[in-house]
Amino acid sequence: MGFNKKYLDKERIISAFKQEGSKGITDLYKADAIIQPADSPVCHYIEKIMCKEESIEYKRHLIDTYMVQLLEGLYPFK
């Protein structure tokens, strides 16, 4: 059994959302370690959601809301 790590950036998160919605993003976070850039607000916000002690359905709702607003231009796209 190996150590499963994933490298995530905003492009990979946005791509996963466009392909599979919030489920695609939550599936990205099924790893032993997540490595992401420190200067990406998108990665930081999604990480904060995934660390919450809430149900997966609630996390997906938060992700859906954030990503739709991000793609509509309501948040800075850094």
C-alpha positions in Angstrom: 0.0 0.0 0.0 1.6 3.3 -1.1 1.4 6.8 -0.1 -1.1 8.7 -2.3 -0.4 12.3 -2.9 -2.0 14.7 -5.4 -0.7 18.0 -6.8 -3.7 20.4 -7.2 -3.8 23.9 -8.7 -6.7 26.1 -9.7 -6.8 24.8 -13.3 -7.2 21.2 -12.1 -9.9 22.2 -9.6 -11.8 24.2 -12.3 -11.4 21.4 -14.8 -12.8 18.9 -12.3 -15.7 21.1 -11.6 -16.5 21.7 -15.2 -16.4 17.9 -15.9 -18.1 16.5 -12.8 -19.3 19.3 -10.7 -18.6 19.4 -7.0 -18.2 15.6 -6.9 -15.2 16.0 -9.1 -13.6 18.3 -6.7 -14.3 16.3 -3.6 -12.9 13.2 -5.4 -9.6 15.1 -5.9 -9.3 15.4 -2.2 -9.3 11.7 -1.6 -5.6 11.3 -1.0 -3.1 10.9 1.8 -1.6 14.3 1.0 -2.6 17.3 -1.0 0.1 19.6 -2.4 -1.1 22.9 -3.7 0.3 26.4 -4.4 0.3 28.7 -1.4 -0.7 31.8 -3.4 -3.9 30.4 -4.9 -7.1 31.7 -3.3 -9.2 29.0 -5.2 -7.1 26.2 -3.7 -7.1 27.8 -0.2 -10.9 28.2 -0.2 -11.6 24.7 -1.4 -9.2 23.3 1.2 -11.0 25.2 4.0 -14.3 23.7 2.9 -12.9 20.2 2.7 -11.4 20.5 6.3 -14.8 21.4 7.8 -16.5 18.9 10.0 -19.6 18.7 7.9 -21.3 16.2 5.7 -20.1 15.6 2.2 -23.4 16.9 0.8 -22.9 20.2 2.7 -19.3 20.5 1.5 -20.5 19.9 -2.1 -23.2 22.6 -1.7 -20.5 25.1 -0.6 -18.2 24.1 -3.4 -21.0 24.5 -6.0 -21.9 27.9 -4.7 -18.3 29.1 -4.7 -17.4 27.7 -8.1 -20.5 29.0 -9.8 -19.8 32.5 -8.4 -16.1 32.2 -9.3 -16.9 31.2 -12.9 -19.4 34.0 -13.2 -16.7 36.5 -12.2 -17.9 37.4 -8.7 -14.5 36.4 -7.2 -11.0 37.3 -8.4 -9.6 34.6 -10.7 -6.0 34.3 -9.4 
